[in-house]
């Protein structure tokens, strides 16, 4: 029977072939300060470079490294999903592969959890080494998501975190098709704390593959999947317009009986019709989006498909 590791370290991999060997080396050096019973799970999300070949070479030399490759590109959150499904450790760390999440912070996160009795430690990135637009978009996204989901989300928190096994089991029990772990961990509860860490710049100088379009898609799917507040807001908007229309109708009746009614112009009539028509189409579209998300969920398709696996014995 394979020995169960004390710590599992998961890193989704996409377009980072030049960094993988250093990533593994730094993780091993850092985690060895805690225990020799660990596993490193590299989930290659079918990227365009030679990352999988590098992972194959690493796995051939190091049995503590587990290599998993998706059958196609599913996205970072689903690579995390895959890693959590395969992780066996009592404690599980998730971090990005670009070394902006510094592996050297893992012992501090682990010690805080053990010494202070926390189940979740979230790494709070200080002095983020990202471009201005990425940081601005991140702040806007978290403000909107916090409002729509009625939660207090922090823009400095991303995927770098430490979870106890019971937290991982709770995350695995959630059957959401669309996943965003920074939001999911707030829903499941448990004893949680933040730890300030230093955020590093990307060492290979390659621009992140997470472009504006992908971030916008992630933001849209996350908001729709984790909140029905947009639907409730459309109801409030409809009631507000109905109230304004009623007040306006009463005003017209009063003006008519006071014989002060002027001839209404065609422009105002058509403007009102176009406005109300656009509003109705928008509301129907919002309902249609939610119906589409329900359709995606009820199909019951897997969130990822494994194409190849290396050094995985469970």
Residue, then its C-alpha position, 0 to 999 in steps of 0.5 A: x500500500x502506498x505511503x500517504x504523504x503528509x503534504x501535497x503541493x499542487x501547481x497548475x501548469x500552462x506555458x511555463x516550461x522554462x520554470x518547472x525545474x526551478x519550481x520543483x527544486x524550490x518546492x522540495x527545498x522548502x517543504x523538506x523543512x517541514x517533512x520528508x513525506x510529501x508529493x508534488x502534483x503538476x497538472x499540465x493543462x495542455x499548454x502550447x509549449x513543451x511543459x509536458x515533456x519537462x514534466x516527463x523528464x522530472x517524473x522519470x528522475x523523481x518519484x515524489x513528483x506526480x505528473x498529470x496532463x489534461x486531454x485538452x485545455x480546461x482552464x486553471x480552476x479545473x487544473x486545481x480541481x484535478x489536483x485536489x482530486x488526486x492529492x492524498x496529503x493531510x495538508x494540501x498547498x496550491x500555488x501557481x507555476x510561474x514562481x510569483x507565488x514563492x514556495x519559500x512561504x510554505x513553511x510559514x503558512x504551515x506553521x501558522x496553521x499548526x501553531x494557531x489551529x487554522x484549517x485554511x491559510x490564505x496567502x495575501x500578496x503584498x506589493x503585487x508584481x503585476x501590471x497596473x491594468x491587471x491589478x485594477x481589473x482585479x480590484x474591480x472584479x473583487x468589489x463587484x463579486x463581493x457585492x453580488x455574493x454578499x461576501x468580503x473578498x480580498x483582491x490580494x488573495x488568489x490561488x496560493x493557499x494551504x488547506x487541511x484534508x477536511x477542507x479539501x474533502x469539503x471542496x471535492x463534495x461541491x458539484x459546481x460545474x463552474x469553479x472559482x476556489x477563492x469564492x468556494x472556500x468562503x462558502x464552506x466555512x472552517x477556521x481561516x486566516x490570512x498571511x502576508x507574503x511577498x509577491x515575486x515577479x515572473x522570472x522568465x519574463x513571459x507575459x501571463x497567458x491570462x489575457x483580458x478576455x480570459x479574465x473577463x470570461x472568468x469574472x462573468x462565469x464566477x458572478x453568474x455561478x455564485x450569485x443570483x443577485x443580478x436576477x434580483x436586481x433586475x426585479x428591483x429595476x423593473x419595480x422602480x421603472x413601474x413606479x416612475x411610470x405610474x407617477x408620470x401617468x398620474x401627472x399627465x392625468x392631473x395636467x389633462x384635467x387642469x387643461x395644461x396638457x401639451x401635445x406629446x411629441x413622437x420623440x419622447x414616445x419612441x424613446x420610451x418604447x425603445x427604452x422599455x423594449x431594451x430593458x425587457x430584452x436585457x431581463x430576458x437575456x439575464x434569465x436566459x444566461x441563468x437557464x444556460x448555466x443550469x443546462x451546463x450543470x444538469x448535463x453532468x459532464x466532468x469538469x476535466x479529463x485526464x489524458x496521461x498520468x505519471x507516478x500516480x499510484x493511488 
